[in-house]
Amino acid sequence: MNRLYFVAYYTTERFRSNRPVSGPPGDRKSQPFASARAAGEKQGNKHHGQQDRDSKHVLSGYHFKDISLERYKLCGETGRRRTLSSHLNLIFYKCSRYGTIQRRVSDHDQMKRLFKLNLSFLTLLLPGFLLTAAPVAEFWRFDRLDRIGSHPATLVGHPHLIKTSRGRAIEFNARDDAIFLDVHPLAGAQAFTWEIVFRPDAAGPAEQRIFHLQEAGSDNRLLFEIRVIGDQWCLDSFAKTGDASRALLDRTKLHPLGRWYTAAAVYDGREFRNYVDGVIQGAGELHLAPLKAGGASIGVRFNKVDYFKGAFFSARMTPRALQPAQFLKSGF
């Protein structure tokens, strides 16, 4: 049984501090504990700074609430990402302030009870963390020409970098400029949110395909398009898998050219919607099958027709449906 609790201690120490444990608990000096000990000696607290009488009693002489808060602060001071364990430490500390954990850990049996309590908290909280964990989103910045995100880029024509108030962006000329990637960032997604921060410019063609995600070996695809009407534009979004497809286009919802916008397409498993700066432009019922791997084109349709006149700043592809309040903000 003692070996079991040593394993639990060893695992918790590695998880909390992200560094190896060199030996048994009683054979090493813990840096986080040392800071708590130094604080106790400075304050003259008889419990803090007390030498352990038995090498097995690694937590002897300390209140767990002090150690928990010390560990939580340590994560913030060193810039280390606060893990589940560090947040549990704060929970333990808050519990201790209200009398839930007010006993000293001064012998081996109490240390065992402490780990049982720690494991109980993990049992209660871990399923909730797993259920609420968001799928990983892919974020692309258009600030270089050789790569978009982490993916090598193939250039067509002469797309070029420009300076903006928020950093660099890539501009396209509507004649022969485009970028192709060998990746479909939403492949396999049963629901998704696809966002772009872009600037449609004047003097472009009436119909422009600006961002295309294409499944390999089929006609299944996702598209961002715009329609130019005078000196304004409207958003056109298209999604297709198999026999299911939906185009979202409302020519009455117009926006001035030459400004930065955030466009978003959202599919939640039942409905397909598109937005400009968080304001819905269109919606319709749709039942898509997850797209398979393929490629992407920016600035043109995948078959190199209907080029885009304007610039791209960023894009984000998330394999779940987001709310408008969670969308990217253009910030210009």
N, C-alpha and C positions, 0 to 999 in steps of 0.2 A: 504493500500500500504506500509506503514511503517513496518507493521508486515512481509510482504513479503520480504523486504530487510533485516530485521533482521534475518529471516530464512536463506536467502542466505549467510549472513555474518557468522551466526552460523555454517552452513554446511562447508563453505570454511575454517573457522578457525579450525574445527575438522579435516578436510582432510589434511590441511597443517601441523599442529603441532602434530597430532596423540594423542591429549589429550582433555578431555572434556572442554567446555566453561562454566564457573561457573555462569555467569550472563549476563545481557545486555551489549552491547559493551561499554557503557560509565561508567559502574559500576565496571570495572576491569582494572588492569594494565597489559598490554601485554608484556611479557618478550622480544620477538623479537623487539617490538617497543622501549623497554627501552634501548637496546643496541644502536639503532640508535639515541635515544635521548642523551645518554651519549657521543656518538661520536660527535654529533652536539655541545654539550656544550663545549667539549674539544677544538673544532675548533673555537669556538666563533661565530658560525653561528646564526644569530638572529632568523632564522626559527626553528632550532633544539632546543629541550628543552623547547619550549614554552608551557605553560599550556593551556589545552583546556578551552575555555570560556564557552562552552556548553557541557554537558555530552553526547549529541547525536553526537557531532562531533568527533568521535573516531580517525579520521586520521588527525585532525587539526594540522597544523604547519609542515607537512612533505611532501616531494616530494615522490610520489609513487615509483619512480625509486630507492630511497634510501632504502625504506622498502623492495622492491622486491629483491634487491641485498643482503640486510641483511638476509632475509629469506633463500635465496639460499645458502649463505655462512654458515648459521647456520646448514643447513642439512648436509653439508660436514664436519663441525667441530665436530658435535656430532656423526658422523658415521651413521646417520639416512639415510635410503634409499631415494633417491631423487624421489619423486613421480611426476605424471603428473603436479600437481599444482606447485611444486618447479621449474620444467622446464618452465612452463608458466611465473613464476616470472622472470626468466632470460630473456625470450622473451620480457616481458614488460620493463625490465631494458634497454635492447639493443634498443628497440624502443624509449625509453625516451632520450637516448643519441643522437639520430638523429632527435630529435624534434617532434616525433609523440605524446609523452605524456610529455609535459613540464609545465603543469599547477599544481598548488598546490591544494590539496584536503582540502578545508577549510570550507565547509558547507555541510549540509545534501543533497542538490540537487546534488552537485558534487560527493558525495559518491554514490548516485544512478547511476549517469552516469558511474562511475568507475565500478560498478558491472555489468551494462549493457555491457560495453566493455569487461569485464572479461568473461561474459557468451557468448558474440559473439565469442571470441577466442575459447572457449570450443566447441561451435557449429561447428566452422570451423575445429578444429584440432582433436576432439575426434573420429569422424568416421575414420580418417586416422590411429589413434592409434589402433582402434579396428580391422581394416582390415589387418594391418600389424603385429598384435600380433601373435607370433609363438606358435603353440601347445606345450604343456608341454612335455619335454623329461624326461626319467627315466635313471638315472646314477647309475651304480653299481661299487663299489670297492671291489675287492676280497682280503680283508685284515683281515677277521675273518671267523671262521668256523660255528658259530651258526646262522648267518644271512648274506644274500647277499642283499645289499641295505637295504630296510626296511622289507624284507621278511624272515620269518623263513626258515632255510635250513635243508634238510634231507640228511645226509651223507651216502654214500655207500662205503665200503672199508675204506681206510685211507688217504684221501687227507690231505695234511698238509701245514702249513704256512712256507714260506721261506723269507729270507731277500734279498732285491734288492737295487740298488742305489737310487731308488725312493720310497722305503717303502716296506711293506709286500705284498706278492702275494701268491696264492694257487697253489701247484704243484700236478700233477696227474701222476700215475705210468703206465698207459696203460694196467693194468691187471684187477683191480676191483675198482678203485677209481672213484667216481662221486658225483655230488651234484644235488639234485632235489628240485624244487620250485613249489609251488602251485599257480603260476601266469603266465599269458601270457602277457608280457608288451606291445605287439603290437596288442592286440585284439581290433577290431573295426577300425583300421587305414586303410584309403583308399590309403594312400601313406606312405612310411616309409624310414628311414635310420637306419640300424642296424650295430653297430661298436663294435669291440673287440680289446683290446690290449693284445697280447698273445705271448708266446714263444714256438714254436714246437721244441722238442728235438730229438736227434738221438736215435737209437735203438728202435724205435717204429714200429708198424705194417705198412704195405703199405697203408691201408685204415683206416682212423680215422674220427669218427664223434665227433666234438669238442663242438658244441653248438646246441641245438635243442629246437625249440618252437613248441609245439604241441597243436592243437585244441582238446578239450575234445569231445569224442564220434564220431570222424571221422578220416579220413586219411589226413586231411588238415594240412600242416606243413611248417615250415621254417627251413633250416639247414645250418650250417657252417661245412664243411668237409675239410680235406686235403688229398692229395695223396703224399706219400713219394717215391722218385725215387733216389736211391743211398743216397748221403748225402745232398740232396735237397728236396724241397717240392713245391707243387703248390696248389692253392686254388680251392675248389669246393663248389659252393653255389647252393642251391636247394630251390624252392618255389612251392607250390601246393595248390590250392583250387578247389574243384570239378574236372572238366575235364581239367582245365587249369593248366599247370605245365611247369617249365623251369629249366634245369640244366646248370650251367655255369662252364665249366672245360676246361682249355687250358694247356695241359701237357708240352708245350714248354716254358711257363712262370714260370721258376723255381727260387727258393730263397734258400739260405743256411740255414741249420738247426742250432739251438742253439742261435738264435738272437731274439730280440723283434720286433714285427711288429704290425701295425694297419691294420686289415682287415675290409672291409665295404661292405654291401649289400644294394643297393638302388633300391626302386621301386617308380616310379613317376606317376603311373596310366596307363602307356602305355608301359614302358620298364623296364626290370630288368637288373641291372648291378652289378658287383662286382669289388673291388679294393684291392690292397695291397700297403700300404703307399701312398695312393692317386693316384696310377697309375692303370688305368683300366686294368682288366684281361679278361673280357668278357662282352657281352651285348646281349640281345635278346628281341623281342617283347613279351609282356605278359599282360593278363588282369585278374587280381586277384580280387576275392570278399574279402571283409574284413573278417579276421579270427575272430572266436568267442573265448570266454574265454577258458582257458586250463592250461597247465603247461609248465615248462622248465626243461631241463637237461643240465648240464655242465660237460664235460669230457666224454660223452658217448651219443649214441643214446637213445631215450626215452624208447626203449624196451631192453636196457642194452646189446647192441652189439657194437663192433668196438670202443673200449676205446681209449682215447687220451693220448699221452705221451708228457708232457710239462707243462706249467704254464699259469695262467690267472692273469692279473693285473687289468683290468677294462673293462667295457662294457657300451654302451649307446644306448638306443632305442628311436628314435625320430619319432613321427607320421607325418612326412613330408619328402620330398626329399631334402637332403642337397647337396651342391656343394663340390667337393674334398677339396677346400681351407678351408671348415668349419669342416672337419673331425678331430677326436681326433688325437693327435700326441703321438707316443710312448714315446718320450723323453729320451730313454735310449742311 
